[in-house]
């Protein structure tokens, strides 16, 4: 173990405290992850509804590109966690290197495809060619596509360290990246002329001087994408440097990057279902956005803001779900099945309590919460308020569902997690959304009710399967190396 190894022991002794110590940095990392989106939305919101709607059209496509490549990082988490739990430390470095090389290759392919198909994809989501929203969305999507390989360097670093049991180092790196992104956003989006941030800070004179010297008027929506790509790229370079140095417990070398067909097969078998799961969710989000576009640009803007608010609310669920992946993976690797199940129970209880409270708050304060993100747009605020009041009471169901999904992934049952994720969106959500919106005539409200319904049904279905206990076999017994 290196002197800077911050991994948490989750296979011996008390379980609740290590689970919390492991999961809290993940929650904070996810909070900072949302910080990227909220900062972009906040500053882009200064440009008006057209810019916010452009982000709403672009984000599902960006998420789709990220998801296809990012699903394979789950394989890295599973292989690292189970090998560590089994005491096979010499295989951890090899699995990490193979994951980095494979995900980098896949990300490069989708970077090219995403750039070339951006105009067609933005139109597919529902944006009308020739409108301001359309051109801004294409511009944003293409900029993210160019930098997606660099962005994925950081995502892989997070996944590998999480499997190792170190969630603090990725947190520190994420904090640095968010601080850099938040600093760059107002300047790259708005430029130096009458810069809002500098005005708030009482630096109007500096704003005028900078504009006089540079004439920079900002990049608008594209500036948000440039800030995100650059800050993630810096984080990726630092993360890869630490992995090569061995300072974080995992120590990769160039020889680990020569793709081995047998390990590629293993990574694909574990990662492809997660990639399909995430990409199908992203595609489902695209379909949902296209559906809500039938209700108008105000509804699209409300959906975009609502999604960002709920992504903040769901942080405890996502954090505990990823902490559960590590707990389950390492304990199944060391053949402690009952301990793995107990960890899932702790996580589910914690997340139900926290999200139950969040649901009450979201319902009671729906209007002022929505207004923060798009002031002066009463139509959008009204629709966004209804979104939170309908979906808020189902937050705790989402939390339990995410934790159970984390248990499935940590065990290597990524196909099972994929099935329930697809059921959640493509069976429990999208068909009812279309029926309630178009056939029943509820408009955007019908979509919100369908989302709430899917949250409840997904939790019930996944939990019933979890209780069968057929997911508790580890996946490293026949590791080829």
VEXDREN-2710 file (C-alpha; in Angstrom, 1 decimal):
% VEXDREN-2710
k/r/px/py/pz
1/UNK/0.0/0.0/0.0
2/UNK/1.4/3.4/-1.0
3/UNK/1.8/6.2/1.5
4/UNK/-1.0/8.1/-0.1
5/UNK/-3.4/5.2/-0.4
6/UNK/-6.7/6.4/1.1
7/UNK/-8.7/3.2/0.5
8/UNK/-11.4/2.2/3.1
9/UNK/-11.5/-1.3/4.6
10/UNK/-15.0/-2.7/4.0
11/UNK/-14.4/-6.4/4.3
12/UNK/-13.6/-6.6/8.1
13/UNK/-15.0/-5.2/11.3
14/UNK/-17.8/-2.7/11.5
15/UNK/-19.7/-2.1/8.2
16/UNK/-21.9/0.9/8.7
17/UNK/-19.2/3.4/9.4
18/UNK/-16.9/2.3/6.5
19/UNK/-19.9/2.4/4.2
20/UNK/-20.6/6.0/5.2
21/UNK/-16.9/7.0/5.0
22/UNK/-16.8/5.5/1.5
23/UNK/-20.1/6.9/0.3
24/UNK/-19.9/10.5/1.7
25/UNK/-17.1/11.5/-0.6
26/UNK/-19.0/10.0/-3.5
27/UNK/-22.1/12.1/-2.6
28/UNK/-19.9/15.2/-2.4
29/UNK/-18.2/14.3/-5.7
30/UNK/-21.7/13.9/-7.3
31/UNK/-22.7/17.2/-5.7
32/UNK/-19.7/18.8/-7.4
33/UNK/-20.6/16.9/-10.6
34/UNK/-24.0/18.6/-10.5
35/UNK/-22.0/21.8/-9.9
36/UNK/-20.8/21.6/-13.5
37/UNK/-24.4/21.5/-14.8
38/UNK/-25.8/24.0/-12.4
39/UNK/-23.0/26.5/-13.1
40/UNK/-23.6/26.1/-16.8
41/UNK/-27.3/26.5/-16.4
42/UNK/-27.0/29.5/-14.1
43/UNK/-24.7/31.5/-16.4
44/UNK/-26.4/30.4/-19.6
45/UNK/-29.7/31.4/-18.0
46/UNK/-28.3/35.0/-18.2
47/UNK/-28.6/34.7/-22.0
48/UNK/-32.3/34.0/-21.9
49/UNK/-34.8/31.1/-22.6
50/UNK/-33.4/30.3/-26.1
51/UNK/-30.0/29.5/-24.6
52/UNK/-31.5/27.4/-21.7
53/UNK/-33.7/25.5/-24.2
54/UNK/-30.5/24.8/-26.3
55/UNK/-28.9/23.2/-23.3
56/UNK/-32.0/21.1/-22.8
57/UNK/-31.9/19.8/-26.4
58/UNK/-28.1/19.2/-26.3
59/UNK/-27.7/17.6/-22.9
60/UNK/-29.5/14.3/-23.7
61/UNK/-27.2/13.9/-26.7
62/UNK/-24.1/14.6/-24.6
63/UNK/-25.3/12.1/-22.0
64/UNK/-25.8/9.6/-24.8
65/UNK/-22.2/9.9/-25.9
66/UNK/-20.9/9.8/-22.4
67/UNK/-23.1/6.8/-21.5
68/UNK/-22.0/4.5/-24.4
69/UNK/-18.3/4.9/-23.4
70/UNK/-18.9/5.4/-19.7
71/UNK/-20.7/2.1/-19.1
72/UNK/-17.5/0.3/-19.6
73/UNK/-15.9/2.0/-16.6
74/UNK/-18.2/-0.1/-14.5
75/UNK/-16.2/-3.1/-15.6
76/UNK/-13.1/-1.4/-14.1
77/UNK/-14.9/-0.9/-10.8
78/UNK/-16.0/-4.5/-10.6
79/UNK/-12.7/-6.1/-11.6
80/UNK/-10.7/-3.9/-9.3
81/UNK/-13.0/-4.3/-6.3
82/UNK/-13.4/-8.1/-6.5
83/UNK/-9.7/-8.7/-7.2
84/UNK/-8.8/-6.5/-4.2
85/UNK/-11.3/-8.3/-2.0
86/UNK/-9.9/-11.6/-3.1
87/UNK/-6.3/-10.5/-2.3
88/UNK/-5.2/-10.6/-5.9
89/UNK/-3.5/-7.2/-5.9
90/UNK/-1.2/-8.1/-8.7
91/UNK/-4.2/-8.3/-11.0
92/UNK/-5.6/-4.9/-10.0
93/UNK/-3.1/-2.9/-11.9
94/UNK/-3.5/-5.0/-15.0
95/UNK/-7.4/-4.7/-15.0
96/UNK/-7.0/-0.9/-14.5
97/UNK/-4.7/-0.5/-17.5
98/UNK/-6.9/-2.6/-19.7
99/UNK/-10.0/-0.6/-18.7
100/UNK/-8.3/2.7/-19.4
101/UNK/-7.1/1.6/-22.9
102/UNK/-10.4/0.1/-24.0
103/UNK/-12.6/3.0/-22.7
104/UNK/-10.2/5.5/-24.4
105/UNK/-10.6/3.7/-27.7
106/UNK/-14.4/3.6/-27.5
107/UNK/-14.6/7.2/-26.4
108/UNK/-12.4/8.3/-29.4
109/UNK/-14.8/6.5/-31.8
110/UNK/-17.9/8.2/-30.3
111/UNK/-16.2/11.5/-30.2
112/UNK/-15.9/11.4/-34.0
113/UNK/-19.4/10.1/-34.5
114/UNK/-20.9/12.6/-32.1
115/UNK/-19.3/15.5/-33.9
116/UNK/-20.3/14.4/-37.3
117/UNK/-23.9/13.5/-36.4
118/UNK/-24.6/16.4/-34.1
119/UNK/-26.9/18.4/-36.5
120/UNK/-29.0/15.3/-37.3
121/UNK/-29.2/14.3/-33.6
122/UNK/-30.2/17.7/-32.4
123/UNK/-33.0/17.7/-35.0
124/UNK/-34.0/14.2/-33.9
125/UNK/-34.4/15.4/-30.3
126/UNK/-37.0/17.9/-31.5
127/UNK/-35.1/21.2/-32.2
128/UNK/-36.2/22.9/-35.4
129/UNK/-33.4/23.6/-37.9
130/UNK/-32.9/27.2/-38.6
131/UNK/-33.9/28.3/-35.1
132/UNK/-31.5/29.8/-32.6
133/UNK/-32.1/26.9/-30.2
134/UNK/-31.0/24.5/-32.9
135/UNK/-27.8/26.2/-33.9
136/UNK/-26.7/26.7/-30.3
137/UNK/-27.5/23.1/-29.4
138/UNK/-25.4/21.8/-32.3
139/UNK/-22.5/24.1/-31.4
140/UNK/-22.6/22.9/-27.7
141/UNK/-22.8/19.2/-28.7
142/UNK/-19.9/19.4/-31.1
143/UNK/-17.7/21.1/-28.6
144/UNK/-18.3/18.5/-26.0
145/UNK/-17.8/15.8/-28.6
146/UNK/-14.3/17.1/-29.4
147/UNK/-13.3/16.9/-25.7
148/UNK/-15.0/13.7/-24.7
149/UNK/-11.9/11.6/-24.8
150/UNK/-10.2/13.9/-22.3
151/UNK/-13.4/14.0/-20.1
152/UNK/-13.4/10.2/-20.0
153/UNK/-9.8/10.1/-18.6
154/UNK/-11.3/11.5/-15.4
155/UNK/-14.4/9.2/-15.4
156/UNK/-12.1/6.1/-15.6
157/UNK/-9.9/7.4/-12.8
158/UNK/-13.0/7.8/-10.6
159/UNK/-14.3/4.3/-11.4
160/UNK/-11.0/2.6/-10.7
161/UNK/-10.3/4.4/-7.5
162/UNK/-13.9/3.7/-6.3
163/UNK/-13.3/-0.1/-6.9
164/UNK/-10.1/0.2/-4.9
165/UNK/-12.0/1.8/-2.0
166/UNK/-10.6/5.3/-2.3
167/UNK/-13.3/7.9/-2.9
168/UNK/-11.5/10.9/-1.3
169/UNK/-8.9/11.4/-4.0
170/UNK/-11.4/11.6/-6.8
171/UNK/-13.4/14.1/-4.6
172/UNK/-10.3/16.3/-4.2
173/UNK/-9.7/16.2/-8.0
174/UNK/-13.4/16.9/-8.7
175/UNK/-13.4/19.9/-6.4
176/UNK/-10.4/21.4/-8.2
177/UNK/-12.1/20.8/-11.6
178/UNK/-15.4/22.4/-10.5
179/UNK/-13.6/25.4/-9.0
180/UNK/-11.8/25.9/-12.4
181/UNK/-15.1/25.4/-14.3
182/UNK/-17.0/27.8/-12.1
183/UNK/-14.3/30.4/-12.5
184/UNK/-14.1/30.1/-16.3
185/UNK/-17.9/29.9/-17.0
186/UNK/-18.9/33.6/-16.6
187/UNK/-15.9/34.8/-18.7
188/UNK/-16.2/32.3/-21.5
189/UNK/-20.0/32.5/-21.7
190/UNK/-20.5/36.3/-21.2
191/UNK/-17.1/37.8/-22.1
192/UNK/-15.6/40.9/-20.4
193/UNK/-18.1/43.6/-21.5
194/UNK/-20.4/44.4/-18.5
195/UNK/-19.4/41.0/-17.0
196/UNK/-22.0/40.1/-14.4
197/UNK/-19.6/38.3/-12.0
198/UNK/-17.2/41.3/-12.0
199/UNK/-20.1/43.6/-11.5
200/UNK/-21.3/41.6/-8.5
201/UNK/-17.7/41.8/-7.1
202/UNK/-17.6/45.5/-7.5
203/UNK/-15.0/45.3/-10.3
204/UNK/-16.8/47.2/-13.1
205/UNK/-13.6/49.0/-13.9
206/UNK/-11.6/45.8/-14.4
207/UNK/-14.4/44.5/-16.6
208/UNK/-14.1/47.6/-18.8
209/UNK/-10.3/47.3/-18.9
210/UNK/-10.3/43.7/-19.9
211/UNK/-12.9/44.3/-22.6
212/UNK/-10.9/47.3/-24.0
213/UNK/-7.8/45.1/-24.1
214/UNK/-9.3/42.0/-25.6
215/UNK/-12.7/42.9/-27.2
216/UNK/-13.8/39.5/-26.0
217/UNK/-17.6/39.3/-25.9
218/UNK/-17.9/35.7/-24.8
219/UNK/-18.7/32.5/-26.6
220/UNK/-22.3/32.2/-25.3
221/UNK/-23.5/28.6/-24.9
222/UNK/-20.3/27.2/-26.5
223/UNK/-18.3/28.9/-23.7
224/UNK/-20.0/26.5/-21.2
225/UNK/-18.9/23.5/-23.2
226/UNK/-15.3/24.8/-23.5
227/UNK/-15.1/25.5/-19.7
228/UNK/-16.3/21.9/-19.0
229/UNK/-14.0/20.2/-21.4
230/UNK/-10.9/22.2/-20.3
231/UNK/-11.5/21.6/-16.6
232/UNK/-12.2/17.9/-17.1
233/UNK/-9.1/17.6/-19.2
234/UNK/-6.9/19.1/-16.6
235/UNK/-8.4/16.6/-14.1
236/UNK/-7.8/13.7/-16.4
237/UNK/-4.1/14.6/-16.8
238/UNK/-3.6/14.8/-13.1
239/UNK/-5.5/11.5/-12.5
240/UNK/-3.5/9.6/-15.1
241/UNK/-0.3/10.9/-13.6
242/UNK/-1.2/9.6/-10.2
243/UNK/-2.1/6.2/-11.6
244/UNK/1.3/5.9/-13.4
245/UNK/3.1/7.0/-10.3
246/UNK/1.4/4.5/-8.0
247/UNK/0.7/7.1/-5.4
248/UNK/-3.0/6.2/-5.1
249/UNK/-2.6/2.4/-4.5
250/UNK/-3.1/1.4/-8.1
251/UNK/0.0/1.5/-10.2
252/UNK/-0.4/1.1/-14.0
253/UNK/2.4/0.9/-16.6
254/UNK/2.4/1.2/-20.4
255/UNK/2.5/-2.6/-20.7
256/UNK/-0.9/-2.8/-19.0
257/UNK/-2.3/-0.8/-22.0
258/UNK/-1.6/-3.4/-24.6
259/UNK/-5.1/-4.8/-25.1
260/UNK/-5.4/-8.5/-24.4
261/UNK/-8.3/-10.1/-26.2
262/UNK/-9.2/-12.2/-23.2
263/UNK/-9.4/-9.2/-20.9
264/UNK/-11.2/-7.2/-23.6
265/UNK/-13.8/-10.0/-23.6
266/UNK/-14.1/-9.8/-19.9
267/UNK/-14.5/-6.0/-19.9
268/UNK/-17.1/-6.1/-22.7
269/UNK/-19.0/-8.9/-20.9
270/UNK/-19.2/-6.8/-17.7
271/UNK/-19.3/-3.3/-19.3
272/UNK/-21.4/-3.8/-22.4
273/UNK/-24.6/-4.3/-20.3
274/UNK/-23.9/-1.1/-18.3
275/UNK/-23.1/0.7/-21.5
276/UNK/-26.3/-0.4/-23.1
277/UNK/-28.1/0.4/-19.8
278/UNK/-26.8/4.0/-19.7
279/UNK/-27.1/4.6/-23.4
280/UNK/-30.7/3.3/-23.4
281/UNK/-31.4/5.6/-20.6
282/UNK/-29.8/8.4/-22.5
283/UNK/-31.8/7.5/-25.6
284/UNK/-34.9/7.3/-23.5
285/UNK/-34.1/10.8/-22.3
286/UNK/-33.8/12.0/-25.9
287/UNK/-37.2/10.4/-26.6
288/UNK/-38.7/12.0/-23.5
289/UNK/-37.3/15.4/-24.5
290/UNK/-38.7/15.0/-28.0
291/UNK/-42.1/14.1/-26.6
292/UNK/-42.2/17.1/-24.2
293/UNK/-41.1/19.3/-27.1
294/UNK/-44.6/18.8/-28.4
295/UNK/-45.8/20.9/-25.5
296/UNK/-43.5/23.8/-26.5
297/UNK/-40.2/25.3/-25.7
298/UNK/-41.3/26.4/-22.3
299/UNK/-42.0/22.8/-21.3
300/UNK/-38.6/21.8/-22.7
301/UNK/-36.9/24.5/-20.6
302/UNK/-38.9/23.3/-17.5
303/UNK/-37.8/19.7/-18.1
304/UNK/-34.2/20.8/-18.4
305/UNK/-34.3/22.7/-15.1
306/UNK/-36.3/20.0/-13.4
307/UNK/-33.8/17.4/-14.4
308/UNK/-30.9/19.4/-13.0
309/UNK/-32.8/20.0/-9.7
310/UNK/-33.6/16.3/-9.4
311/UNK/-30.1/15.3/-10.2
312/UNK/-29.1/17.3/-7.2
313/UNK/-31.7/15.7/-5.0
314/UNK/-30.7/12.2/-6.1
315/UNK/-27.0/12.7/-5.1
316/UNK/-27.4/10.7/-1.8
317/UNK/-28.9/7.8/-3.8
318/UNK/-26.2/7.8/-6.5
319/UNK/-23.4/8.1/-3.9
320/UNK/-24.7/5.3/-1.7
321/UNK/-25.3/3.2/-4.9
322/UNK/-21.7/3.5/-5.9
323/UNK/-20.5/2.9/-2.4
324/UNK/-22.6/-0.2/-2.4
325/UNK/-20.9/-1.3/-5.6
326/UNK/-17.6/-1.3/-3.8
327/UNK/-18.9/-2.9/-0.6
328/UNK/-20.6/-5.7/-2.6
329/UNK/-17.7/-6.2/-5.0
330/UNK/-15.0/-6.5/-2.3
331/UNK/-17.1/-8.6/0.0
332/UNK/-18.1/-11.0/-2.7
333/UNK/-14.5/-11.1/-3.8
334/UNK/-13.6/-12.3/-0.3
335/UNK/-16.6/-14.6/-0.3
336/UNK/-18.6/-12.7/2.4
337/UNK/-22.0/-12.8/0.9
338/UNK/-24.0/-12.1/4.0
339/UNK/-21.9/-9.0/4.7
340/UNK/-22.5/-7.8/1.2
341/UNK/-26.3/-8.2/1.7
342/UNK/-26.1/-6.3/5.0
343/UNK/-24.3/-3.4/3.3
344/UNK/-27.2/-3.1/0.8
345/UNK/-29.7/-3.0/3.6
346/UNK/-27.8/-0.2/5.4
347/UNK/-27.6/1.8/2.2
348/UNK/-31.3/1.4/1.4
349/UNK/-32.4/2.5/4.8
350/UNK/-30.2/5.5/4.8
351/UNK/-31.3/6.7/1.3
352/UNK/-35.0/6.2/2.0
353/UNK/-34.8/8.5/5.0
354/UNK/-32.8/11.2/3.3
355/UNK/-34.8/11.3/0.1
356/UNK/-38.1/11.2/2.0
357/UNK/-37.2/14.5/3.6
358/UNK/-36.0/15.9/0.2
359/UNK/-39.3/15.0/-1.3
360/UNK/-41.2/17.0/1.3
361/UNK/-39.0/20.0/0.7
362/UNK/-39.2/19.8/-3.1
363/UNK/-43.0/19.7/-2.9
364/UNK/-43.3/22.6/-0.4
365/UNK/-40.8/24.9/-2.1
366/UNK/-41.3/23.9/-5.8
367/UNK/-41.9/27.4/-7.1
368/UNK/-39.1/29.3/-5.5
369/UNK/-36.6/26.5/-6.3
370/UNK/-37.6/26.6/-10.0
371/UNK/-37.5/30.4/-10.2
372/UNK/-33.8/30.4/-9.0
373/UNK/-32.8/28.9/-12.3
374/UNK/-34.8/30.9/-14.8
375/UNK/-36.0/34.2/-13.2
376/UNK/-38.5/36.3/-15.1
377/UNK/-40.1/33.4/-17.1
378/UNK/-43.5/32.8/-15.4
379/UNK/-44.7/30.1/-17.9
380/UNK/-41.5/28.0/-17.4
381/UNK/-41.7/28.5/-13.6
382/UNK/-45.3/27.3/-13.5
383/UNK/-44.6/24.1/-15.5
384/UNK/-41.4/23.5/-13.5
385/UNK/-43.3/23.9/-10.2
386/UNK/-45.8/21.2/-11.2
387/UNK/-42.9/18.9/-12.2
388/UNK/-41.4/19.0/-8.7
389/UNK/-44.8/18.7/-6.9
390/UNK/-45.7/15.6/-8.9
391/UNK/-42.3/13.8/-8.8
392/UNK/-41.1/14.9/-5.4
393/UNK/-43.2/12.4/-3.3
394/UNK/-41.5/9.5/-5.3
395/UNK/-37.9/10.5/-4.6
396/UNK/-37.4/7.8/-1.9
397/UNK/-38.4/5.1/-4.4
398/UNK/-35.7/6.3/-6.8
399/UNK/-33.2/6.1/-3.9
400/UNK/-33.9/2.5/-3.0
401/UNK/-34.0/1.5/-6.7
402/UNK/-30.5/3.0/-7.3
403/UNK/-29.0/1.2/-4.2
404/UNK/-30.4/-2.2/-5.4
405/UNK/-29.0/-1.5/-8.9
406/UNK/-25.6/-0.7/-7.3
407/UNK/-25.7/-4.1/-5.6
408/UNK/-26.3/-5.9/-8.9
409/UNK/-23.4/-4.0/-10.6
410/UNK/-21.0/-4.6/-7.7
411/UNK/-21.6/-8.4/-8.0
412/UNK/-21.0/-8.3/-11.7
413/UNK/-24.7/-8.9/-12.5
414/UNK/-24.6/-6.0/-14.9
415/UNK/-27.1/-7.6/-17.3
416/UNK/-29.6/-7.7/-14.5
417/UNK/-29.1/-4.1/-13.7
418/UNK/-29.5/-3.3/-17.4
419/UNK/-32.8/-5.2/-17.6
420/UNK/-34.3/-3.3/-14.7
421/UNK/-33.0/0.0/-16.0
422/UNK/-34.6/-0.6/-19.4
423/UNK/-37.8/-1.7/-17.8
424/UNK/-37.9/1.5/-15.7
425/UNK/-37.7/3.8/-18.7
426/UNK/-38.9/2.0/-21.7
427/UNK/-41.8/0.1/-20.2
428/UNK/-42.8/1.9/-16.9
429/UNK/-42.2/5.5/-18.1
430/UNK/-42.3/6.3/-21.9
431/UNK/-45.5/4.4/-22.9
432/UNK/-47.5/5.9/-20.0
433/UNK/-46.0/9.3/-20.8
434/UNK/-47.2/9.2/-24.3
435/UNK/-50.7/7.8/-23.4
436/UNK/-51.2/10.4/-20.6
437/UNK/-49.9/13.3/-22.7
438/UNK/-51.5/12.6/-26.1
439/UNK/-54.5/10.2/-25.5
440/UNK/-55.6/11.5/-22.1
441/UNK/-54.7/15.0/-23.0
442/UNK/-52.8/16.0/-19.9
443/UNK/-50.0/17.7/-21.8
444/UNK/-46.7/18.1/-19.9
445/UNK/-48.5/17.1/-16.7
446/UNK/-49.0/13.6/-18.1
447/UNK/-45.3/13.2/-18.6
448/UNK/-44.6/14.2/-15.0
449/UNK/-47.2/11.7/-13.7
450/UNK/-45.6/8.9/-15.9
451/UNK/-42.2/9.7/-14.4
452/UNK/-43.6/9.4/-10.9
453/UNK/-45.3/6.1/-11.7
454/UNK/-42.1/4.6/-13.2
455/UNK/-40.2/5.6/-10.0
456/UNK/-42.5/3.5/-7.9
457/UNK/-42.8/0.5/-10.2
458/UNK/-39.1/0.3/-10.8
459/UNK/-38.3/0.1/-7.1
460/UNK/-40.9/-2.6/-6.5
461/UNK/-39.7/-4.8/-9.3
462/UNK/-35.9/-4.6/-8.6
463/UNK/-36.4/-5.1/-4.9
464/UNK/-38.4/-8.3/-5.3
465/UNK/-35.7/-9.7/-7.5
466/UNK/-33.0/-8.7/-5.1
467/UNK/-34.7/-10.6/-2.3
468/UNK/-34.4/-13.8/-4.4
469/UNK/-30.6/-13.7/-3.7
470/UNK/-29.5/-15.0/-7.1
471/UNK/-27.0/-12.2/-7.7
472/UNK/-24.4/-13.1/-5.1
473/UNK/-21.8/-14.9/-7.2
474/UNK/-18.5/-13.2/-7.9
475/UNK/-17.1/-12.9/-11.4
476/UNK/-13.3/-13.2/-11.0
477/UNK/-12.9/-16.9/-10.2
478/UNK/-11.6/-17.7/-13.7
479/UNK/-9.7/-14.5/-14.3
480/UNK/-7.5/-15.2/-17.3
481/UNK/-4.4/-13.6/-16.1
END
